[in-house]
Amino acid sequence: MMRIHPKNRRGAFTLVEVMLAVGVMAIAISSMIGLLSAITANINQIRQQNKAVTLVANVETILKEKNFDTVYQWVLNPTEPHVIYFWDEYQNPDDPDNSSLVTISSEQEGMMSGMPPDNEHLKRSEGEVYRVLVSVYQEGLKGEKITVGDSAEYGGGALPGDSQMYAVAYLPIKVEILADPRDDIISGMGEESQNVQRRVYDDVVIKMR
């Protein structure tokens, strides 16, 4: 007589198997969180760089509106750059139907030149505050005779203290753009250890006499 043997039925998962499964899931979730964080950081970096490109045009406009002597005094010492702050404000924060943003700078009328936005402006702002450092672009003048009555070639460092003693018809300016969180805005040029993590864009512009 043929005997039919019942198939062995698998019992419940053991504790070890459950723990292994949980461990695999935890690793997968951690990897996914890390990937999402990296994607978010990359998106923020691209957004900040795109904003910085538009701010270079704003800086050029400001420099054109200022007379040559003012800009010269701003940038003559590369170790002490002039700081311009930019931030976006809601045009009418009390009107929910009008949520458009406008870019404000510390060089606008009614603002304090070289100073970050105050609390009232920050309440109406959105996004990061961009700190722009402008200084002489030394590489753009190397080899030039920059001082009136002096045949020595410029090799770097500060320019003559008086713009009338500056012998070149143009002024190359380094524009360095940094993004400060609204809750941690640096006043002034900041330390390199602070700036290295916040630097998003560099460019060079020219101011003519």
C-alpha positions in Angstrom: 0.0 0.0 0.0 1.3 3.4 -0.9 1.8 5.8 1.9 1.5 9.5 1.5 3.8 11.5 3.7 2.5 14.9 4.6 4.8 17.8 3.6 6.7 19.5 6.4 5.2 22.8 7.3 7.5 25.6 8.2 6.9 27.0 11.7 6.8 30.6 12.7 9.8 32.9 12.1 12.5 32.5 14.7 13.6 35.5 16.8 16.9 35.6 14.9 15.2 35.8 11.6 13.0 38.6 12.8 16.0 40.5 14.1 17.8 40.0 10.8 14.8 41.3 8.8 14.5 44.3 11.1 18.2 45.0 10.7 18.0 44.9 6.9 15.0 47.2 6.9 16.8 49.6 9.3 19.9 49.7 7.0 17.7 50.3 3.9 15.8 53.1 5.6 19.0 54.7 6.8 20.4 54.5 3.3 17.2 56.1 1.9 17.4 58.9 4.5 21.0 59.6 3.6 20.2 59.6 -0.1 17.2 62.0 0.4 19.4 64.3 2.5 22.1 64.4 -0.2 19.5 65.2 -2.8 18.0 68.0 -0.7 21.4 69.5 0.0 22.2 69.3 -3.8 18.9 71.0 -4.6 19.6 73.8 -2.1 23.1 74.3 -3.5 21.8 74.7 -7.0 19.1 77.1 -5.8 21.6 79.2 -4.0 24.0 79.3 -6.9 21.2 80.3 -9.3 20.3 83.1 -6.9 23.9 84.2 -6.6 24.2 84.6 -10.4 21.3 87.0 -10.3 22.9 88.9 -7.4 26.0 89.5 -9.4 23.9 91.6 -11.7 22.6 93.5 -8.7 26.1 94.1 -7.5 27.1 95.5 -10.9 24.1 97.9 -10.8 25.1 99.1 -7.3 28.7 99.6 -8.4 27.6 101.6 -11.5 25.4 103.9 -9.4 28.3 104.6 -7.0 31.0 107.1 -7.9 34.5 105.7 -8.6 36.0 107.0 -5.4 33.4 105.4 -3.2 33.8 102.0 -4.8 37.6 102.4 -4.7 37.5 103.0 -1.0 35.3 99.9 -0.6 37.8 97.6 -2.3 41.3 99.1 -2.0 42.3 96.7 0.8 41.8 93.1 -0.1 42.0 92.0 3.5 39.1 94.3 4.4 36.3 93.8 1.8 33.2 95.8 1.8 30.1 93.8 2.6 26.7 94.1 0.8 23.7 92.1 2.2 20.9 90.9 0.0 17.6 89.2 1.1 14.1 88.6 -0.3 11.2 90.3 1.3 7.4 89.9 0.8 6.2 93.1 -0.8 3.1 93.1 1.4 3.3 90.5 4.1 -0.1 91.6 5.6 -1.9 90.8 2.3 -2.3 87.1 1.7 -3.3 87.8 -1.9 0.1 89.5 -2.6 2.9 87.1 -1.7 5.4 88.3 -4.3 9.0 88.7 -3.2 11.4 91.6 -3.9 15.2 91.6 -3.4 16.4 94.1 -0.9 20.1 95.2 -0.4 21.9 97.0 2.4 22.9 99.7 -0.1 19.3 100.8 -0.8 18.1 104.2 0.5 17.0 103.9 4.1 19.3 101.0 4.8 22.6 101.0 6.7 25.4 100.4 4.3 27.4 97.3 5.2 24.9 96.1 7.8 22.7 93.0 7.9 18.9 93.3 7.9 17.3 94.1 11.3 14.6 92.0 12.9 11.7 93.9 11.3 13.1 93.2 7.8 13.9 89.6 8.8 10.2 89.1 9.8 9.2 89.9 6.2 12.0 87.9 4.6 12.1 84.5 3.0 15.1 82.2 2.5 18.8 82.9 3.2 20.5 86.2 3.7 23.3 86.6 1.1 26.5 88.2 2.3 28.5 89.6 -0.6 32.1 90.5 -0.1 33.6 92.9 -2.7 37.4 93.6 -2.8 40.0 94.3 -5.4 40.7 91.4 -7.7 44.5 91.3 -7.3 45.2 88.9 -10.2 43.5 91.4 -12.5 46.1 94.1 -11.8 49.4 92.1 -11.5 52.1 93.5 -13.7 50.3 96.8 -14.0 51.8 100.1 -13.0 49.0 101.2 -10.7 50.5 104.2 -8.9 50.8 107.7 -10.4 54.5 108.6 -10.7 55.7 105.1 -9.8 57.1 102.7 -12.4 56.9 99.7 -10.0 54.6 96.9 -11.1 51.8 95.8 -8.9 52.4 92.4 -7.3 49.4 92.3 -4.9 48.2 93.8 -1.7 46.4 97.1 -1.0 46.0 99.8 -3.6 47.1 103.5 -3.1 45.1 105.1 -0.3 43.8 107.9 -2.6 42.0 107.1 -5.9 43.6 110.1 -7.5 46.9 108.3 -7.2 45.5 105.2 -8.9 46.9 105.2 -12.4 44.6 102.5 -14.1 41.4 103.4 -15.9 39.6 100.3 -14.5 39.1 98.6 -11.2 38.8 94.8 -11.2 36.6 93.7 -8.3 36.2 90.2 -6.8 32.6 89.4 -5.9 32.3 86.6 -3.3 28.8 85.4 -2.4 28.0 83.6 0.8 24.6 82.3 2.0 23.9 82.9 5.7 20.9 81.2 7.5 18.5 83.8 8.8 19.0 82.7 12.3 22.8 82.9 12.0 23.8 86.0 10.0 27.4 87.0 10.2 28.1 90.7 10.6 31.0 91.7 8.5 33.4 89.7 6.4 33.5 86.8 8.9 36.2 84.2 9.5 37.4 81.8 6.7 36.4 78.9 9.0 32.8 80.3 8.9 32.8 81.3 5.3 34.1 78.1 3.8 30.8 76.3 4.4 28.7 79.2 3.2 30.5 80.2 0.0 28.2 79.6 -3.0 29.7 81.7 -5.9 32.6 83.8 -7.0 32.9 86.2 -9.9 34.8 89.2 -11.1 33.3 92.5 -12.3 34.8 95.7 -13.6 34.3 99.3 -12.4 35.4 102.0 -14.9 36.4 105.5 -14.0 
